[in-house]
Amino acid sequence: RARKLKHRMTKAGREPMSCSTTHIVPLLIGDAKRCKAISDALLTNYGIYVQPINYPTVSVGTERLRFAPTPYHTDGMIEDLIKALKEVMNEY
């Protein structure tokens, strides 16, 4: 599922961070307020929970969204996420 999500993000023009070697899929945002706003919008508008990771967990300027796909996330769910992510990131 992580490999599929990384592939779909890349295809959609949202390259996940290459530091990920586990099922965690980090997407660099680079701004704490924007990161939190995107996370909030995904949850509020689409029912998609994703963790915003901000300072002091990561350095300032490396803020990211932390996706954790599981075997229970279907291809359809991944496609819905990609569509929602495109819309929200264009807004913010």
Secondary structure, DSSP 8 states (H G I E B T S, - for coil): -HHHHHHHHHHTT----TT--SS-EEEE---HHHHHHHHHHHHHHH----EEE-TTTS-TT--EEEE---TT--HHHHHHHHHHHHHHHHH-
